[in-house]
């Protein structure tokens, strides 16, 4: 992914969003199945949702606490 960041930030963002979207769509389609007959896929989907909420909150916290730091 580092190659995309240095070449084009837009390409990096588009690829990252596309990979995430495809993964989430796959989990939604498979939500009624069990992974290895043990773990329900819908529980994984909820875990991913919680992680994304945490990540968004963390990024908001970082933006607010950056103060006078200059952006590259």
VMD Tcl script that draws the C-alpha trace (Angstrom):
set ca {
  {0.00 0.00 0.00}
  {3.00 2.27 0.52}
  {3.47 2.44 -3.25}
  {-0.02 3.89 -3.68}
  {0.45 6.43 -0.89}
  {3.57 7.91 -2.50}
  {2.21 7.82 -6.05}
  {-1.36 8.98 -5.51}
  {-3.27 9.52 -2.30}
  {-6.53 9.31 -4.25}
  {-5.60 5.88 -5.65}
  {-4.62 4.72 -2.16}
  {-7.94 5.89 -0.68}
  {-9.95 4.34 -3.52}
  {-8.16 1.00 -3.24}
  {-8.51 0.94 0.54}
  {-12.24 1.72 0.37}
  {-12.76 -0.85 -2.39}
  {-11.00 -3.61 -0.43}
  {-13.00 -2.81 2.69}
  {-16.29 -2.62 0.79}
  {-15.76 -5.94 -0.97}
  {-14.88 -7.61 2.33}
  {-17.95 -6.24 4.11}
  {-20.24 -7.21 1.23}
  {-18.81 -10.74 1.35}
  {-19.46 -10.93 5.10}
  {-23.04 -9.73 4.62}
  {-23.70 -12.39 1.97}
  {-22.22 -15.05 4.23}
  {-23.78 -13.78 7.45}
  {-25.98 -16.85 7.96}
  {-23.09 -19.30 7.66}
  {-20.67 -20.62 10.25}
  {-16.92 -20.40 9.82}
  {-15.46 -23.90 10.35}
  {-18.81 -24.84 11.96}
  {-17.82 -22.89 15.05}
  {-17.99 -19.13 14.56}
  {-21.07 -17.45 13.14}
  {-20.10 -14.98 10.43}
  {-22.67 -12.43 11.58}
  {-20.75 -12.13 14.85}
  {-17.61 -11.32 12.86}
  {-19.59 -8.65 11.02}
  {-20.65 -7.06 14.31}
  {-17.05 -7.19 15.56}
  {-15.88 -5.42 12.40}
  {-18.55 -2.77 12.94}
  {-17.39 -2.18 16.52}
  {-13.77 -1.91 15.40}
  {-14.72 0.67 12.77}
  {-16.63 2.73 15.34}
  {-13.58 2.62 17.61}
  {-11.28 3.56 14.71}
  {-13.42 6.55 13.71}
  {-13.52 7.73 17.32}
  {-9.74 7.35 17.60}
  {-9.17 9.33 14.40}
  {-11.49 12.10 15.62}
  {-9.60 12.16 18.93}
  {-6.27 12.40 17.05}
  {-7.56 15.29 14.93}
  {-8.78 17.19 17.99}
  {-5.65 16.58 20.04}
  {-3.22 17.50 17.25}
  {-3.57 21.20 18.11}
  {-0.90 23.24 16.38}
  {0.94 20.37 14.74}
  {1.59 20.98 11.07}
  {0.41 18.50 8.48}
  {2.99 17.07 6.09}
}
mol new
graphics top color blue
foreach p $ca { graphics top sphere $p radius 0.5 }
foreach p [lrange $ca 0 end-1] q [lrange $ca 1 end] { graphics top cylinder $p $q radius 0.2 }
display resetview
